[in-house]
Amino acid sequence: MYRSHTCGALRQSDVNKDVQLAGWVQRIRDKGFVLWIDLRDRYGVTQLVLDEERCDAILIAQAKTLGREFVIQVHGSVIEREAKNSAIPTGDIEVLIKELTILNPAEVPPFTLEDETDGGDDLRMKYRYLDIRRNPIKNKLLFRNKVAQMIRNYLSSQDFAEVETPYLIKSTPEGARDFVVPSRMNPGQFYALPQSPQTFKQLLMVGGMDRYYQIVKCFRDEDLRADRQPEFTQIDCEMAFVNQDDILAVFEGLLQQLLHDIHGITPTAFPRITYAEAIATYGSDKPDIRFGMHLAGLNSLAQGKGFQVFDQQEWVGGFAVDGGAAMSRKEIDHWIDWVKRPQIGAKGMVWVKCNVDGSYKSSVDKFYSQEDLATWASACQAKAGDIILVLSGGKAQTQSQLGELRLAIAEKMGLRNPKEFAPLWVVDFPLFEQVEGDDHFHAMHHPFTAPKPEQVTQLDSSPESVFANAYDLVLNGNEIGGGSIRIHDREIQEKMFSLLGFSKQNAEAQFGFLMDAFRYGAPPHGGIALGFDRLVAVLDGQESIRDYIAFPKNNSGRDVMIDAPASLDDNQLDELSLQSKA
């Protein structure tokens, strides 16, 4: 046995115990006659000590050969520390070394393995196994494990059964691009890695499994950003003989349990707002409701006054910033430049200061009277001391721009408190969306989402007006998950495929197995998939998921540590009946 205790276990009560420890050398302090070594493992840090009075000269000489990150084993006795360190749990004791064994020497690491490091993102990702030794990364991975255990315990208590579904499936045309896997045994044919276990969990419902879950890897070949990875983890769930309210109740319970166990808070029943309300009020279908700054349409108040910038646009809207009248012109210009960035795409921004004396000062005083600006203030619920920020353009685009501006200003003002949690459900999504240039509909969620039961007949007459029996769970401005009641009727599913532009032959080729299953007694069913990586990050007060994944990809989808993806040699390509274009 290499160790009798971990490096985080020893306390004052262990004084005089004979112990063995093993770990990495974190730091060495050599005062000539005395030598201190901080020994680290996953569980903490213990200070080791050697001195000329109590230790053999050969042992001291051996200790002086150690470097940072050497892997060592020590045998010694626990003694009370003279200069105690209240910052660490083991700070009352130290271990007087009697024997020292170097298990493995180490080269000097390419960056400092401390809480605050000098390593940049690229360097730390290349040496991710070293980065994991740092407390910030280690603790995030341990937090991820803790949350996973809580989720499994809760779902098991609700009679969910964990069932594994295949990773090698067939490619489907909906959603993001698939990652494809060539089959050696079936030349010219390919598997796809699942974007989600959607059809399999529906088949499990047909199979009578009733309540299924899986914490499962999913794969999407899409452009990346801070909160996306090409492979990610879902909490995938499905339930039979349920309606929307049944599903929402179960997963409200899950999030309430997590928030209670992790942060000691229990939110009451989550607000529900429609998709249309979310867009109109917050400029986003994943609104952050921890603060106000609600959007207001200003068309009837701002157009027809001779200001062509507004008069020529589809929509004019804005919101009030609490206390924003104190902004300097430099600060206002910063936000004007901010909305003009390509990522936002606005042409400019109009502002109105609501002065404390009840008057108004704006960038468009030439065109609008004090009475006009007062109506804007009323619509935006602005009070004295606030500032109103106004954008114009196409309605959907401008609402989205205002939504982004709202979040950025709230972040600047400290209104997005990571220790405050405000969950909600967004419901009543459109069943379909239309993409310019396409002559058929696209599914807002996926092709298996059921329409609202009372609107099924409208699929023939006015499908664009049909709402989905779907819902998204949102937490602090992050979409945590989404789901729907599924279609379980073959005729309705066939109608859905037709509206989405599938021929009967294509629908049968792609999803015939599912529609065949509906012939044999498919129960009403629905489910939800929660983004596990994102949920863990938000629960920990962070926006980016990357540090909660042991070995993440960079923004180009590469694993710079193992240098993947990589080319195949000709022999491998021949075995797979493939040819390289390179």
Summary of the structure (lengths in Angstrom):
residues: 582
radius of gyration: 30.0
end to end distance: 52.8
largest distance: 93.9
contacts: 1771
relative contact order: 0.10
helix: 32%
strand: 25%
